[in-house]
Amino acid sequence: GINAEYGNTTITNNLRIADMTVENLPDLPEFYEFLSTLSNHTKEFDEAVGKVKQLLSESKVDTKNGISLLELKNHTVLDYLLNLLTLILRKVEGKDIEDVRWNTIVDRTVLE
């Protein structure tokens, strides 16, 4: 079994991996449905971001006098959202998130 201590409380879980069935884990179907929904929304978001990136790369923005604070904010929000999405995907996949976490922190700091 698994023993975990939280403060003065000890929680014991005698559930073995062989015992992990849908009956023993009632939230498992909802979790799989959530992962499926997350995957679908991720694909939709990826397509939308691709369209925005294409639109931005095709547009002729005059930056000889610099960019406005509104443009800076919009680019930073887009970068922040992309980093947040990447962070979530890496966590779900069990991959390292350190570099994406720092990029997210930097973007958040610039926005504030």
C-alpha contacts under 8 A as a table, 3 or more apart, distances in Angstrom:
res1	aa1	res2	aa2	distance
1	G	12	T	6.89
1	G	13	N	5.40
1	G	14	N	4.06
1	G	15	L	6.30
1	G	16	R	6.74
2	I	12	T	5.71
2	I	13	N	4.94
2	I	14	N	6.27
2	I	15	L	7.92
3	N	10	T	6.79
3	N	11	I	5.67
3	N	12	T	4.51
3	N	13	N	6.30
4	A	10	T	5.70
4	A	11	I	5.17
4	A	12	T	6.50
5	E	8	N	7.09
5	E	9	T	5.74
5	E	10	T	4.42
5	E	11	I	6.18
6	Y	9	T	5.28
6	Y	10	T	6.33
6	Y	11	I	7.78
7	G	10	T	7.99
15	L	19	D	6.15
15	L	20	M	7.09
16	R	19	D	5.16
16	R	20	M	6.69
17	I	20	M	5.23
18	A	21	T	7.96
19	D	24	N	7.27
20	M	23	E	7.99
20	M	24	N	5.90
20	M	25	L	6.60
21	T	24	N	5.22
21	T	25	L	6.11
22	V	25	L	5.03
22	V	26	P	5.73
22	V	28	L	6.49
22	V	29	P	7.48
23	E	26	P	5.74
25	L	28	L	5.60
26	P	29	P	7.15
27	D	30	E	5.32
27	D	31	F	6.19
28	L	31	F	4.97
28	L	32	Y	6.28
29	P	32	Y	5.15
29	P	33	E	6.15
30	E	33	E	4.97
30	E	34	F	6.06
31	F	34	F	4.96
31	F	35	L	6.24
32	Y	35	L	5.04
32	Y	36	S	6.19
33	E	36	S	5.06
33	E	37	T	6.14
34	F	37	T	5.04
34	F	38	L	6.00
35	L	38	L	4.96
35	L	39	S	6.08
36	S	39	S	5.08
36	S	40	N	6.29
37	T	40	N	5.11
37	T	41	H	6.15
38	L	41	H	5.16
38	L	42	T	5.95
39	S	42	T	5.02
39	S	43	K	6.32
40	N	43	K	5.22
40	N	44	E	6.38
41	H	44	E	5.01
41	H	45	F	6.01
42	T	45	F	5.03
42	T	46	D	5.99
42	T	85	L	7.69
43	K	46	D	5.02
43	K	47	E	6.23
44	E	47	E	5.17
44	E	48	A	6.25
45	F	48	A	5.03
45	F	49	V	6.07
46	D	49	V	5.14
46	D	50	G	6.09
47	E	50	G	5.04
47	E	51	K	6.34
48	A	51	K	5.16
48	A	52	V	6.32
49	V	52	V	5.01
49	V	53	K	6.05
50	G	53	K	5.11
50	G	54	Q	6.10
51	K	54	Q	5.09
51	K	55	L	6.07
52	V	55	L	4.99
52	V	56	L	6.07
53	K	56	L	5.08
53	K	57	S	6.08
54	Q	57	S	5.13
54	Q	58	E	6.13
55	L	58	E	5.24
55	L	59	S	6.10
56	L	59	S	5.27
62	D	65	N	7.63
63	T	66	G	4.79
63	T	67	I	5.80
67	I	71	E	6.25
67	I	72	L	6.92
68	S	71	E	5.21
68	S	72	L	6.37
69	L	72	L	4.94
69	L	73	K	6.04
70	L	73	K	5.05
70	L	74	N	6.12
71	E	74	N	5.08
71	E	75	H	6.15
72	L	75	H	5.27
72	L	76	T	6.06
73	K	76	T	5.07
73	K	77	V	6.01
73	K	111	L	6.62
74	N	77	V	5.17
74	N	78	L	6.21
75	H	78	L	5.15
75	H	79	D	6.16
76	T	79	D	5.01
76	T	80	Y	5.95
76	T	107	D	6.08
76	T	110	V	7.56
76	T	111	L	7.00
77	V	80	Y	4.94
77	V	81	L	6.13
77	V	107	D	7.50
77	V	111	L	7.46
78	L	81	L	5.20
78	L	82	L	6.25
79	D	82	L	5.10
79	D	83	N	6.12
79	D	107	D	7.22
80	Y	83	N	5.10
80	Y	84	L	6.03
80	Y	103	N	7.84
80	Y	104	T	5.72
80	Y	107	D	5.54
80	Y	108	R	6.95
81	L	84	L	4.97
81	L	85	L	6.10
82	L	85	L	5.15
82	L	86	T	6.16
83	N	86	T	5.01
83	N	87	L	6.00
83	N	100	V	6.04
83	N	101	R	7.74
83	N	103	N	6.80
83	N	104	T	5.71
84	L	87	L	4.99
84	L	88	I	6.25
84	L	100	V	7.87
84	L	104	T	6.49
85	L	88	I	5.19
85	L	89	L	6.22
86	T	89	L	5.12
86	T	90	R	6.08
86	T	100	V	7.13
87	L	90	R	5.21
87	L	91	K	6.18
87	L	97	I	6.03
87	L	100	V	5.95
87	L	101	R	6.68
88	I	91	K	5.15
88	I	92	V	6.18
89	L	92	V	5.13
89	L	93	E	6.12
90	R	93	E	5.01
90	R	94	G	5.94
90	R	95	K	4.95
90	R	96	D	6.68
90	R	97	I	6.22
91	K	94	G	4.96
91	K	95	K	5.99
91	K	96	D	7.47
91	K	97	I	6.84
92	V	95	K	7.79
96	D	99	D	7.96
97	I	100	V	5.45
97	I	101	R	5.82
98	E	101	R	5.06
98	E	102	W	6.38
99	D	102	W	5.32
99	D	103	N	6.40
100	V	103	N	5.02
100	V	104	T	6.14
101	R	104	T	5.12
101	R	105	I	6.27
102	W	105	I	4.96
102	W	106	V	6.17
103	N	106	V	5.12
103	N	107	D	6.22
104	T	107	D	5.17
104	T	108	R	6.08
105	I	108	R	5.08
105	I	109	T	6.10
106	V	109	T	5.11
106	V	110	V	6.27
107	D	110	V	5.16
107	D	111	L	6.24
108	R	111	L	5.10
108	R	112	E	6.28
109	T	112	E	5.20
